[in-house]
Amino acid sequence: MPAGKPIVSTSFSYETLEEKLDIKPQGAKLTIGLPKETAFQENRVALIPEAVAVLVNNGHEVIFEHKAGEGSKYTDKDYSEAGARIAYNKADVYKAPILIKSAPILENDLQHLQLNQTVISPIHLSLLKKDLMEKLMEKRITALGFENLKDDSGTYPIVRSMSEIAGSAVMLIAGQYLGSQDDGKGVLLGGISGIPPTKVIIIGAGVVGEFATRTALALGASVKVFDNNVYRLKRLQNNLGVRVWTSVIEPRILAKQLKTCEVAVGALSNENGRSPIVVTEEMVMNMRPGSVIIDVSIDRGGCFETSEMTTHEKPTFMKHNVIHYCVPNIPSGFARTASHAISNVLMPLLLDASEEGGFDEMVWHNFNLRHGIYLYKGALTNFYISQRFDLKYTDLNLLIASRR
């Protein structure tokens, strides 16, 4: 080769290189706080000891406030044996980057909340206040609501579980108050040989209505279901697998049926606003003395005109000789079952968040999680809340897109 000439390589590599898009970070260690609830007669706890043990065994830290599980009959020992650290000071629990509450965020929580904290809790839209939302926005809180959390099937797993509990429970509650000892008629809910069955009216054919119907039928009662959504009535028939008397809510038909029933259950839902009142005071006045009204919709105002909110300590009142049961948080009366149901949803969610590298990363990949978030780093991402309080709304999808 002549001196001074440059050497030119004629071998080229045409191998395709893999394009790296959206690389997930390594699993993150989560620190989770479980505070003791003091409001709303809240007896549930969001993670049961078995779920805490799974999280701790996966390398996460759980800080559990002293006596937070006593409403569900879980002891501090149950949690310490599961690997949780027991805290005797509320402020220590609230220092955890992820806080899980079984009751909504309240005014007295604000002093303890940290900047940029993630809070998973119910919302309770009917009790929400504007100044509370503004303070959460100031603290740049990311808030995930139980009510809006979706799963892969497109349903709301926590809401559904609580509705199943409430629906099954209302018939057990009705059976108790129909008995002689609680000023009831002294009637056995259901029926025995030779005696006509108890008549039950259920207003609302959603999940609560479906499970109330299942329980009433299993006890041997005669059930009639009202709803203005014909699709829901058809779905109820299909899910039950038996024919049930159903009707749209026509006031004269409803009034006629209420006159002769022993139990009336209000289970109408309204996603954003107040439940419609479909049973007037006059209809209640014409009901049989000693019959029982259970208004499951009371947390959204109730669907009986005579309903007034009651408590687990004093659950009933008498009006027009009719027993009214209007406790807003029925699942809390069956706290251990309810805690287990909530925990079954949240524990896998926390493990998934860890694998994704934390909730900030998981939001990027998981559309079901996005649906549950109503505050993202202080930005209000729920359109209904923004309209109700005249606060600035930000589309969560745009927020996440702008991050990258």
TAZI-V351280 format. One record per residue. N is the residue number from 1. RES is the residue in one letter. SS is DSSP state (H for helix, E for strand, L for the rest). PSI is psi in radians with two decimals (* if undefined). BURIAL is b if it has 16 or more other C-alpha atoms within 10 Angstrom, else e. Layout:
BEGIN
N/RES/SS/PSI/BURIAL
N/RES/SS/PSI/BURIAL
END
This chain:
BEGIN
1/M/L/2.30/e
2/P/L/2.49/e
3/A/L/2.56/e
4/G/L/-0.25/e
5/K/L/2.40/e
6/P/L/2.60/e
7/I/L/2.14/e
8/V/L/2.19/e
9/S/L/2.32/e
10/T/L/0.17/e
11/S/L/2.19/e
12/F/L/2.60/e
13/S/L/2.13/e
14/Y/L/0.30/e
15/E/L/2.40/e
16/T/L/2.40/e
17/L/L/2.44/e
18/E/L/2.26/e
19/E/L/2.26/e
20/K/L/1.98/e
21/L/L/2.37/e
22/D/L/1.02/e
23/I/L/2.23/e
24/K/L/2.43/e
25/P/L/2.94/e
26/Q/L/2.76/e
27/G/L/2.44/e
28/A/L/2.57/b
29/K/L/2.25/b
30/L/L/2.50/b
31/T/E/2.07/b
32/I/E/2.29/b
33/G/E/2.35/b
34/L/E/1.71/b
35/P/L/2.81/b
36/K/L/2.27/b
37/E/L/2.47/b
38/T/L/-0.06/e
39/A/L/2.95/e
40/F/L/0.37/e
41/Q/L/0.74/b
42/E/L/2.00/b
43/N/L/-0.16/b
44/R/L/2.78/b
45/V/L/2.44/b
46/A/L/-0.39/b
47/L/L/2.18/b
48/I/L/2.85/b
49/P/H/-0.66/b
50/E/H/-0.67/b
51/A/H/-0.67/b
52/V/H/-0.71/b
53/A/H/-0.72/b
54/V/H/-0.78/b
55/L/H/-0.79/b
56/V/H/-0.71/b
57/N/H/-0.34/e
58/N/L/0.21/e
59/G/L/0.18/e
60/H/L/2.82/b
61/E/E/2.33/b
62/V/E/2.16/b
63/I/E/2.08/b
64/F/E/2.18/b
65/E/E/2.42/b
66/H/L/2.19/b
67/K/L/0.28/b
68/A/L/-0.35/b
69/G/L/0.03/b
70/E/H/-0.50/b
71/G/H/-0.47/b
72/S/H/0.21/b
73/K/L/0.61/e
74/Y/L/2.40/b
75/T/L/2.87/e
76/D/H/-0.63/b
77/K/H/-0.69/e
78/D/H/-0.73/b
79/Y/H/-0.67/b
80/S/H/-0.65/b
81/E/H/-0.46/e
82/A/H/-0.18/b
83/G/L/0.06/b
84/A/L/2.67/b
85/R/E/2.14/b
86/I/E/2.19/b
87/A/E/2.36/b
88/Y/L/-0.01/e
89/N/L/2.18/e
90/K/H/-0.66/b
91/A/H/-0.60/b
92/D/H/-0.67/b
93/V/H/-0.70/b
94/Y/L/-0.10/b
95/K/L/-0.22/b
96/A/L/2.39/b
97/P/L/-0.51/b
98/I/E/2.15/b
99/L/E/2.27/b
100/I/E/2.04/b
101/K/L/2.55/b
102/S/L/-0.10/b
103/A/L/2.81/b
104/P/L/2.85/b
105/I/L/2.31/b
106/L/L/2.99/e
107/E/H/-0.75/e
108/N/H/-0.10/e
109/D/H/-0.45/e
110/L/H/-0.69/e
111/Q/L/-0.46/e
112/H/L/-0.40/e
113/L/L/2.49/b
114/Q/L/2.77/b
115/L/L/2.43/b
116/N/L/0.45/b
117/Q/L/2.66/b
118/T/E/2.20/b
119/V/E/2.21/b
120/I/E/2.08/b
121/S/E/2.96/b
122/P/L/2.85/b
123/I/L/-0.82/b
124/H/L/1.24/e
125/L/H/-0.66/b
126/S/H/-0.41/e
127/L/H/0.03/e
128/L/L/2.51/e
129/K/L/2.60/e
130/K/H/-0.79/e
131/D/H/-0.55/e
132/L/H/-0.77/e
133/M/H/-0.72/b
134/E/H/-0.69/b
135/K/H/-0.62/e
136/L/H/-0.65/b
137/M/H/-0.69/b
138/E/H/-0.64/e
139/K/L/0.08/b
140/R/L/0.76/b
141/I/L/2.48/b
142/T/E/2.07/b
143/A/E/2.28/b
144/L/E/2.16/b
145/G/E/2.31/b
146/F/H/-0.76/b
147/E/H/-0.53/b
148/N/H/0.03/b
149/L/L/2.16/b
150/K/L/2.79/b
151/D/L/-3.07/b
152/D/L/-0.35/e
153/S/L/-0.02/e
154/G/L/0.07/e
155/T/L/3.02/e
156/Y/L/1.69/b
157/P/H/-0.68/b
158/I/H/-0.78/b
159/V/H/-0.75/b
160/R/H/-0.78/b
161/S/H/-0.78/b
162/M/H/-0.61/b
163/S/H/-0.65/b
164/E/H/-0.75/b
165/I/H/-0.83/b
166/A/H/-0.76/b
167/G/H/-0.77/b
168/S/H/-0.65/b
169/A/H/-0.60/b
170/V/H/-0.60/b
171/M/H/-0.60/b
172/L/H/-0.69/e
173/I/H/-0.79/e
174/A/H/-0.74/b
175/G/H/-0.66/b
176/Q/H/-0.81/b
177/Y/H/-0.24/b
178/L/H/-0.36/b
179/G/L/2.80/b
180/S/H/-0.54/e
181/Q/H/-0.32/e
182/D/H/0.65/e
183/D/L/0.32/b
184/G/L/-3.08/b
185/K/L/-0.19/b
186/G/L/0.58/b
187/V/L/2.41/b
188/L/L/2.15/b
189/L/L/2.17/b
190/G/L/-2.30/b
191/G/L/2.67/b
192/I/L/2.96/e
193/S/L/2.28/e
194/G/L/-0.08/e
195/I/L/2.28/e
196/P/L/2.51/e
197/P/L/2.70/b
198/T/L/2.47/b
199/K/E/2.18/b
200/V/E/2.27/b
201/I/E/2.22/b
202/I/E/2.13/b
203/I/E/1.86/b
204/G/L/2.13/b
205/A/L/0.53/b
206/G/L/-2.71/b
207/V/H/-0.75/b
208/V/H/-0.84/b
209/G/H/-0.70/b
210/E/H/-0.80/b
211/F/H/-0.51/b
212/A/H/-0.71/b
213/T/H/-0.79/b
214/R/H/-0.83/b
215/T/H/-0.74/b
216/A/H/-0.75/b
217/L/H/-0.71/b
218/A/H/-0.54/e
219/L/H/-0.16/b
220/G/L/0.25/b
221/A/L/2.83/b
222/S/E/2.17/b
223/V/E/2.38/b
224/K/E/2.27/b
225/V/E/2.31/b
226/F/E/2.44/b
227/D/L/2.54/b
228/N/L/-0.09/e
229/N/L/1.84/e
230/V/H/-0.58/e
231/Y/H/-0.75/e
232/R/H/-0.69/b
233/L/H/-0.70/b
234/K/H/-0.75/e
235/R/H/-0.69/e
236/L/H/-0.83/b
237/Q/H/-0.79/b
238/N/H/-0.75/e
239/N/H/-0.64/e
240/L/H/-0.58/e
241/G/L/0.11/e
242/V/L/2.72/e
243/R/L/2.27/e
244/V/L/2.53/b
245/W/E/2.12/e
246/T/E/2.74/b
247/S/E/2.66/b
248/V/L/2.86/b
249/I/L/1.64/b
250/E/L/2.05/e
251/P/H/-0.72/e
252/R/H/-0.70/e
253/I/H/-0.77/e
254/L/H/-0.80/b
255/A/H/-0.72/b
256/K/H/-0.73/e
257/Q/H/-0.63/b
258/L/H/-0.52/b
259/K/H/-0.56/e
260/T/L/0.17/b
261/C/L/2.78/b
262/E/L/-0.53/b
263/V/E/2.32/b
264/A/E/2.19/b
265/V/E/2.20/b
266/G/E/1.98/b
267/A/L/0.62/b
268/L/L/2.41/b
269/S/L/2.70/b
270/N/L/2.07/e
271/E/L/-0.74/e
272/N/L/-0.73/e
273/G/L/-2.69/e
274/R/L/2.58/b
275/S/L/2.46/b
276/P/L/2.45/b
277/I/L/2.00/b
278/V/L/-0.22/b
279/V/E/1.99/b
280/T/L/2.92/e
281/E/H/-0.64/e
282/E/H/-0.70/e
283/M/H/-0.70/b
284/V/H/-0.69/b
285/M/H/-0.52/e
286/N/L/-0.04/b
287/M/L/2.81/b
288/R/L/2.43/b
289/P/L/2.39/b
290/G/L/-0.04/b
291/S/L/2.92/b
292/V/E/2.28/b
293/I/E/2.26/b
294/I/E/1.95/b
295/D/E/1.62/b
296/V/H/-0.38/b
297/S/H/0.15/b
298/I/H/-0.49/b
299/D/H/-0.25/b
300/R/H/0.51/b
301/G/L/-0.43/b
302/G/L/2.66/b
303/C/L/0.12/b
304/F/E/2.33/b
305/E/L/-0.45/b
306/T/L/-0.02/b
307/S/L/2.43/b
308/E/L/2.42/b
309/M/L/2.33/b
310/T/E/-3.10/b
311/T/L/2.93/e
312/H/L/-0.50/b
313/E/L/-0.72/e
314/K/L/1.42/e
315/P/L/-0.32/e
316/T/E/2.80/b
317/F/E/2.79/e
318/M/E/2.27/e
319/K/E/2.24/e
320/H/L/0.65/b
321/N/L/0.32/b
322/V/E/2.31/b
323/I/E/2.19/b
324/H/E/2.20/b
325/Y/E/1.95/b
326/C/L/0.89/b
327/V/E/2.20/b
328/P/L/-0.43/b
329/N/L/1.20/b
330/I/H/-0.77/b
331/P/H/-0.46/b
332/S/H/-0.37/b
333/G/H/-0.22/b
334/F/H/0.99/b
335/A/H/-0.65/b
336/R/H/-0.77/b
337/T/H/-0.77/b
338/A/H/-0.72/b
339/S/H/-0.74/b
340/H/H/-0.73/b
341/A/H/-0.75/b
342/I/H/-0.77/b
343/S/H/-0.64/b
344/N/H/-0.45/b
345/V/H/-0.77/b
346/L/H/-0.62/b
347/M/H/-0.87/b
348/P/H/-0.59/e
349/L/H/-0.74/b
350/L/H/-0.69/b
351/L/H/-0.72/b
352/D/H/-0.74/b
353/A/H/-0.69/b
354/S/H/-0.80/b
355/E/H/-0.61/b
356/E/H/-0.21/b
357/G/L/0.32/b
358/G/L/2.93/b
359/F/H/-0.59/b
360/D/H/-0.66/e
361/E/H/-0.66/b
362/M/H/-0.62/b
363/V/H/-0.60/b
364/W/H/-0.62/b
365/H/H/-0.48/e
366/N/L/1.89/e
367/F/H/-0.50/e
368/N/H/-0.65/b
369/L/H/-0.71/b
370/R/H/-0.64/b
371/H/H/-0.52/b
372/G/H/-0.26/b
373/I/E/2.17/b
374/Y/E/-0.20/b
375/L/E/2.29/b
376/Y/E/1.86/b
377/K/L/0.74/b
378/G/L/-0.19/b
379/A/E/2.28/b
380/L/E/2.08/b
381/T/L/0.22/b
382/N/L/2.03/b
383/F/H/-0.71/e
384/Y/H/-0.77/e
385/I/H/-0.68/b
386/S/H/-0.69/b
387/Q/H/-0.72/e
388/R/H/-0.68/e
389/F/H/0.07/e
390/D/L/0.88/e
391/L/L/2.73/e
392/K/L/2.25/e
393/Y/L/2.41/b
394/T/L/2.29/b
395/D/L/2.13/e
396/L/H/-0.67/b
397/N/H/-0.67/e
398/L/H/-0.68/e
399/L/H/-0.78/e
400/I/H/-0.71/e
401/A/H/-0.65/e
402/S/H/-0.26/e
403/R/H/-0.52/e
404/R/L/*/e
END
